[in-house]
Amino acid sequence: HQFEPDPFVYQAKARNASARGGENAHSTVKPVPLMRHLCRLVTPAGGLVLDPFSGSGSTGVAALQEGLRFAGCEREPEYAATARRRLADASK
């Protein structure tokens, strides 16, 4: 039986420039595939994902891609603007 690493445990760090909606200057951008996996693990179908520290919106993008509702908060205007752009793109 050959060991196959879990792709979500060994997920590479997301590149800032790879975030949708333009350049993303946030220092801790999360990989959307990882956040989708986590949303599925802890949120019932049709549920609400709350991210009180939304940053550039990776969790929100993941929630929307999973068909979940999302509510997020971010105090930094630059990151909030990036999150809004990314969430708008994910909602299309």
C-alpha positions in Angstrom: 0.0 0.0 0.0 1.7 3.2 -1.2 1.4 6.4 0.8 -0.3 9.2 -1.0 -0.1 12.6 0.7 -3.4 14.4 1.4 -3.4 17.3 -1.1 -5.0 19.6 1.5 -2.4 18.9 4.2 0.4 19.6 1.8 -1.1 22.5 -0.1 1.4 25.0 -1.3 1.1 28.6 -0.1 -1.0 30.7 -2.5 0.8 33.3 -4.5 -0.5 36.8 -4.0 -0.6 37.6 -7.7 -2.7 34.4 -8.4 -5.7 35.8 -6.5 -8.6 36.6 -8.8 -9.7 40.2 -9.1 -6.3 41.8 -9.6 -3.2 42.1 -7.5 -3.5 40.8 -4.0 -1.2 42.4 -1.4 -2.4 40.4 1.6 0.5 38.7 3.4 -1.4 35.4 4.2 -3.5 34.6 1.2 -5.0 31.1 1.6 -5.3 28.5 -1.2 -8.9 28.5 -2.3 -9.0 24.7 -2.8 -7.9 24.3 0.9 -10.6 26.7 2.1 -13.2 24.9 0.0 -12.2 21.6 1.7 -12.5 23.2 5.1 -15.9 24.8 4.3 -17.2 21.4 3.3 -15.9 19.8 6.5 -17.6 22.2 8.9 -20.6 23.7 7.1 -23.9 22.0 6.5 -25.4 22.3 3.0 -26.8 25.8 2.4 -25.1 26.9 5.6 -23.5 30.2 6.5 -19.7 30.7 6.7 -18.6 33.6 8.9 -15.1 34.9 8.6 -14.5 37.7 11.1 -11.0 38.4 9.7 -11.7 38.1 6.0 -8.4 39.5 4.6 -8.5 39.3 0.8 -11.6 37.0 0.8 -10.2 33.5 0.1 -12.7 31.9 2.5 -15.6 33.8 1.0 -14.6 32.8 -2.5 -14.4 29.2 -1.4 -17.8 29.3 0.4 -19.5 30.8 -2.7 -17.9 28.1 -4.9 -19.3 25.5 -2.6 -22.8 27.0 -2.8 -22.7 28.3 0.8 -23.7 31.7 2.1 -20.9 34.0 3.3 -20.5 36.9 5.8 -17.1 38.5 6.4 -15.5 41.4 8.2 -12.3 43.2 7.4 -11.0 46.4 9.0 -8.3 47.2 6.4 -9.8 49.1 3.5 -7.3 47.8 0.9 -8.0 44.1 1.8 -11.7 44.7 2.0 -11.7 46.1 -1.5 -9.7 43.1 -2.8 -12.2 40.8 -1.0 -15.2 42.6 -2.6 -13.7 42.2 -6.1 -12.9 38.5 -5.6 -16.4 37.8 -4.1 -18.0 39.6 -7.0 -16.0 37.5 -9.5 -16.9 34.3 -7.6 -20.6 35.2 -7.6 -20.8 35.4 -11.4 
